Amino acid sequence: MNKKQALTIISSFIAAILLIAAIKYRSYTTYKTYSFKNIDSNSIKIHFCPEDRCENAVVSAIEGAKKSISVAMYSFTNRDIAYALSDAAKKGLDVKVYLNSDQRDEKYSKAQFLKKKGIAVKFHDHDGLMHNKFAVIDDNIIITGSFNWTASADKRNDENLLLINNKEAAEAYKKKFDRLWAGGAR
């Protein structure tokens, strides 16, 4: 056996010991995984942008809201969606919008517009991005996917958007929104 072979064997042995130690002594944090057994094919609508004009699906869902809309959005510059939220707030719906911190000063962000319309807006001022893209409507409908609420996402980018009508799933998203909202800055 030459030095190179011996070094390879010793290195492999040390790596195996370190891997076993890492597995044995790792501290695990438990996260809740949600699974839903009662979602049927009629409760999910799938859209792809730009061909499906996701903006229209979002505006339509907002216009159908009856009591509340909770939004967690990484980037929000879409004028028509902002107006739809403003109209919902005028009708007396509880509308809350939680955005990534850069939306506070981003040139085309709709944050200030929404605030001027009386909508509660908070910002994620913590380490890391708030990269969620979802809304919960009436604690029953979820809007989610890769689709940021921007004109680029609607007209140029390859994006996906899911509208899920399921109370159990909406509760999971609403819990996430409530945790974000509780830690957000105005």
DRENLUMZA-42034 format. One record per residue (C-alpha): x, y, z; residue in three letters; residue number from 1. Coordinates in pm, whole numbers, plus 50000, padded with zeros to 5 digits. Each point is the difference from the previous one (the first is absolute). Layout:
N
NODE     u     v     w residu num
NODE     X     Y     Z    ALA NUM
...
//
This chain:
186
NODE     u     v     w residu num
NODE 50000 50000 50000    MET   1
NODE 50140 50338 49903    ASN   2
NODE 49957 50332 50182    LYS   3
NODE 49722 50118 49769    LYS   4
NODE 49789 49688 50062    GLN   5
NODE 50058 50019 50376    ALA   6
NODE 49903 50367 50005    LEU   7
NODE 49680 49924 49805    THR   8
NODE 49901 49724 50245    ILE   9
NODE 50074 50216 50305    ILE  10
NODE 49814 50299 49853    SER  11
NODE 49696 49783 49923    SER  12
NODE 50007 49857 50352    PHE  13
NODE 50015 50350 50157    ILE  14
NODE 49719 50123 49774    ALA  15
NODE 49783 49704 50105    ALA  16
NODE 50064 50069 50370    ILE  17
NODE 49914 50369 49956    LEU  18
NODE 49682 49913 49811    LEU  19
NODE 49887 49758 50272    ILE  20
NODE 50075 50260 50270    ALA  21
NODE 49811 50269 49809    ALA  22
NODE 49695 49777 49964    ILE  23
NODE 50012 49886 50362    LYS  24
NODE 50046 50342 50160    TYR  25
NODE 49806 50220 49761    ARG  26
NODE 49730 50205 50164    SER  27
NODE 49679 49966 49806    TYR  28
NODE 49735 50265 49978    THR  29
NODE 49658 49866 49926    THR  30
NODE 49787 50168 49740    TYR  31
NODE 49639 49922 49932    LYS  32
NODE 49939 49835 49667    THR  33
NODE 49648 50043 49875    TYR  34
NODE 49823 49736 49798    SER  35
NODE 49647 50023 49870    PHE  36
NODE 49793 49700 49904    LYS  37
NODE 49682 50179 49895    ASN  38
NODE 50109 50211 49705    ILE  39
NODE 49807 49909 49689    ASP  40
NODE 50076 50099 49643    SER  41
NODE 49733 50271 49999    ASN  42
NODE 50162 50192 50284    SER  43
NODE 50329 50085 49824    ILE  44
NODE 50041 50235 49705    LYS  45
NODE 50341 50018 49832    ILE  46
NODE 50119 50293 49790    HIS  47
NODE 50326 50056 49813    PHE  48
NODE 50132 50341 49908    CYS  49
NODE 50034 50176 49774    PRO  50
NODE 49750 49803 49788    GLU  51
NODE 49725 49980 50265    ASP  52
NODE 50022 50361 50125    ARG  53
NODE 50031 49910 50367    CYS  54
NODE 49919 50360 50096    GLU  55
NODE 49640 49947 49886    ASN  56
NODE 49963 49689 50217    ALA  57
NODE 50131 50187 50306    VAL  58
NODE 49776 50303 49941    VAL  59
NODE 49698 49774 49951    SER  60
NODE 50071 49813 50325    ALA  61
NODE 50040 50329 50190    ILE  62
NODE 49675 50134 49853    GLU  63
NODE 49823 49687 50125    GLY  64
NODE 50119 50045 50359    ALA  65
NODE 49731 50051 50264    LYS  66
NODE 50182 50072 50329    LYS  67
NODE 50382 49989 49998    SER  68
NODE 50314 49995 49787    ILE  69
NODE 50345 49930 50149    SER  70
NODE 50292 50042 49760    VAL  71
NODE 50367 49900 50044    ALA  72
NODE 50185 50110 49687    MET  73
NODE 50368 50032 49918    TYR  74
NODE 49953 50258 49725    SER  75
NODE 49683 50201 49939    PHE  76
NODE 49995 50256 49719    THR  77
NODE 49683 49902 49811    ASN  78
NODE 49760 50295 49969    ARG  79
NODE 49684 49802 49923    ASP  80
NODE 50044 49764 50295    ILE  81
NODE 50070 50300 50227    ALA  82
NODE 49676 50164 49884    TYR  83
NODE 49808 49676 50059    ALA  84
NODE 50130 49991 50360    LEU  85
NODE 49911 50367 50042    SER  86
NODE 49645 49932 49878    ASP  87
NODE 49971 49707 50242    ALA  88
NODE 50107 50222 50290    ALA  89
NODE 49745 50265 49894    LYS  90
NODE 49730 49732 50025    LYS  91
NODE 50101 49942 50363    GLY  92
NODE 50205 49683 49959    LEU  93
NODE 50294 49944 50238    ASP  94
NODE 50301 50033 49767    VAL  95
NODE 50358 49949 50123    LYS  96
NODE 50315 49996 49788    VAL  97
NODE 50340 49873 50119    TYR  98
NODE 50296 50079 49773    LEU  99
NODE 50373 49946 49982    ASN 100
NODE 50188 50298 50147    SER 101
NODE 50129 50128 49664    ASP 102
NODE 49641 50074 49897    GLN 103
NODE 49996 50290 50248    ARG 104
NODE 50219 50214 49770    ASP 105
NODE 49984 49819 49664    GLU 106
NODE 49905 50250 49728    LYS 107
NODE 49702 49808 49860    TYR 108
NODE 49886 49830 50320    SER 109
NODE 49631 50035 50080    LYS 110
NODE 50066 50012 50377    ALA 111
NODE 49951 50375 50037    GLN 112
NODE 49695 49999 49772    PHE 113
NODE 49840 49728 50215    LEU 114
NODE 50080 50188 50321    LYS 115
NODE 49844 50318 49861    LYS 116
NODE 49686 49798 49926    LYS 117
NODE 49980 49898 50367    GLY 118
NODE 50132 49647 49957    ILE 119
NODE 50218 49861 50279    ALA 120
NODE 50349 49936 49860    VAL 121
NODE 50298 49855 50185    LYS 122
NODE 50354 49918 49891    PHE 123
NODE 50231 49708 50069    HIS 124
NODE 50296 50166 50172    ASP 125
NODE 50183 49683 50104    HIS 126
NODE 50304 49815 49867    ASP 127
NODE 49934 49828 49672    GLY 128
NODE 49735 50064 49741    LEU 129
NODE 49629 49969 50051    MET 130
NODE 49964 49808 49676    HIS 131
NODE 49645 49873 50046    ASN 132
NODE 49745 50066 49729    LYS 133
NODE 49653 49922 50129    PHE 134
NODE 49666 50142 50103    ALA 135
NODE 49721 49856 50212    VAL 136
NODE 49647 50110 49915    ILE 137
NODE 49711 49955 50245    ASP 138
NODE 50203 49736 50189    ASP 139
NODE 49907 49755 49725    ASN 140
NODE 50180 50083 49675    ILE 141
NODE 50376 50004 49944    ILE 142
NODE 50177 50178 49716    ILE 143
NODE 50359 49876 49978    THR 144
NODE 50279 49906 49759    GLY 145
NODE 50308 50164 49853    SER 146
NODE 49797 50300 49879    PHE 147
NODE 50107 50330 50158    ASN 148
NODE 49735 50268 49967    TRP 149
NODE 50191 50193 49732    THR 150
NODE 49937 50093 49638    ALA 151
NODE 50317 49812 49898    SER 152
NODE 49878 49682 50167    ALA 153
NODE 49669 50031 49817    ASP 154
NODE 50118 50101 49654    LYS 155
NODE 50358 49875 49957    ARG 156
NODE 50112 49742 50254    ASN 157
NODE 49929 49628 50002    ASP 158
NODE 49799 49970 50320    GLU 159
NODE 49740 49777 50161    ASN 160
NODE 49699 50085 50212    LEU 161
NODE 49776 49766 50199    LEU 162
NODE 49660 50089 50139    LEU 163
NODE 49905 49743 50261    ILE 164
NODE 49655 49994 50154    ASN 165
NODE 50049 49796 50317    ASN 166
NODE 49932 50117 50356    LYS 167
NODE 50252 49765 50163    GLU 168
NODE 50283 50109 49769    ALA 169
NODE 49899 50366 50038    ALA 170
NODE 50028 49966 50379    GLU 171
NODE 50363 49890 49963    ALA 172
NODE 50079 50299 49778    TYR 173
NODE 49813 50237 50233    LYS 174
NODE 50205 49876 50297    LYS 175
NODE 50316 50075 49803    LYS 176
NODE 49869 50344 49909    PHE 177
NODE 49909 50075 50363    ASP 178
NODE 50354 49906 50113    ARG 179
NODE 50151 50228 49735    LEU 180
NODE 49761 50282 50086    TRP 181
NODE 50076 49976 50374    ALA 182
NODE 50371 50053 49931    GLY 183
NODE 49971 50266 49731    GLY 184
NODE 50082 50370 50022    ALA 185
NODE 49768 50276 49881    ARG 186
//
